[in-house]
């Protein structure tokens, strides 16, 4: 399968850089150093070193398939984030590319294991750090992640992610954020 690209960056890396650009004030952005640690099959590993020396490490992937395919959606991706300074390890975030039904849950499935995620806007998260750790462990051991959600308009969607490269990408950010 050919990887999608945006200019010289893999599409996943471009999306990740865009996402984090919105979370940082412009004065801080100029001093931050972003680095692609590597592309590992379907997952990219990146680190942002802030001017303060703090790091934000994350891995990101886009789905290998989306259903239904005729639905107009924005960016769709799964991301795992580590922010050691604030003791965040393995925070799972799924972005589905459309506003989710208010007060709904998205379901992430890896193998036979299901994870219920709360939703807000176009994103879905697990409720506790323990659930994040459990899902990341399942992702490290699994082959495929399937995410199901319902849009505010009532459209049910299913996105499938390959977990090939997940463990290597996850190891890369663990090493980068522990040093």
N, C-alpha and C positions, 0 to 999 in steps of 0.2 A: 504494500500500500504506500502510495506517495504521500509524504507529509505536506500539509498546506503551509505556505509561507506568506509573509507580509514583508516584501522587500528582501532584506538579508536575514531577517529573523524568522524562526518558525512561528506559525500563527499563534501557538500557545504562548510563546514568550512575549509576543507583541501584546496579546490580550492581558497577560500578567502585568506587564509594564504599564499598560493603560489603566488597569484596575488600581494599582497602587499609586499611580500619579494623582488620582482623585482624592486619595486619603491623606496626602501630605501637603502642608502649606507650601506655597511657591518659594518662599524664602528658604525653607528646609530642603526642598527638592534640589536646588542648585548645588548644595553641598553633599548630597547623598551620592554614594557610589553604587551603581547597579551592576551585577555581574551574573552572566549565565554560567552556572557551574557545569552544565552539560545537558544534552538531550539523550534520554534513555528510552529508546523505542517510542512509546506513546506518551511519555511524561518528560517535562522539562523541569530542571531544578535551578532556582535562582536565589541570590542573596542580595539584600540591600544593606549596605553599611552606612549608617547615618553619621552625620558630622560628629555626633556625641560619642561615636564608637559602638553604639548599640546596633544590633543586627535584627533584620527581619528575613527569615528564610522561608521559602515556599516552593511547592511543586504544583504543577498545573497540567491539565490535559483537557482536550475537547472530545466530544463523543465520537465513536466510530459509526454510530447510526442513531437516527432520531425518527420517531413515529408519532403522529403521521408526518410524512415528509412534505406535505403541501401547506403546513401551517407557517405563517409569517412570524418569525422569532428573531430576537436579537442575539447577542453573544451567549453561548452555552458552554460552561466549563465546570470542572471540579478542581478544587484547590485545597491543599493541606498547608497550614501555616504554623511556623514556630517563631515566637518572640520571647527569647529568654529573659530579657530585662523585666518583663511583666509576668513572667512564669507561665506563658502560654506555650503549650507543647501539643502538636498534632491537632490543631483546630480544623475541623472539616467544614467546608463551605461548598455548596452546590449552587450554581447560578443557571437558571433554566431559560432565560431569554424572553420572558413575558411576565406580567404581573400574576402571581399566584392568587387563588381564591383566598380572601381574608379568612383567618382562623382555621385554615386547612393544614393538613400535614402532607409532606412528601414522604415517599417510601424509597429507601435505598436497600437493594438486595445484593448480597455477595454470597455465591453458593446458595445454600438454603437459609442463610441468616438475614433477617430483615431488621432494618433500623428505621424508626419513625423519627422524622425531622420536623421541627416547627418551621413555619414559613413567615417571611415578611418581604413584601415587594416581590422581587424576582429571585430571592435567595432562600436557601434552606440550611438549617444548622441543627446539630444535635444539642440536647439540653444540658449535658454535663461533660466535664473533662473526661470522666470515666467512660462515657459512651464514645467520645472522640477516640480515646485510646483503643477501645474494643473494635471500633470500625476500622481504624488504621491497621490493627493486627489482622483483621479479616481481609483487608485489601492486600496486605503483604503476602498472605497465604493464598489469595484467590486468583482467578483468571479474568473475571468480568464483574463490573459494577453496573447494575441497572437502577435507574432512578425514574420513578413515576410521580407525576404531579398533575394537578388540575388548575387550569387557568381561571382567572376571574370571570371569563366568559363561559366556563364550563367545559372547555376542551381538555380531554385527558391526553397526556403525552408520556412517552417512554423514551428515555435516552440510555444508550448502552456505551460504556467505556471499557476499553481494553486495559487490563492491569499489567500488561507486559511492560517491563521497565519501571514499574512502581517502586519495587524494593530498592533498586539501584539509585533511583532519584531520591527516595526517602533517606537512604544512607548518606547521600551527598549533602543533604541539608542538615542532617543530624551532626555530621562532622563539621560543617561550616558554622553552625550555630553553637557548637560546644567549644570552639576555639576562641 
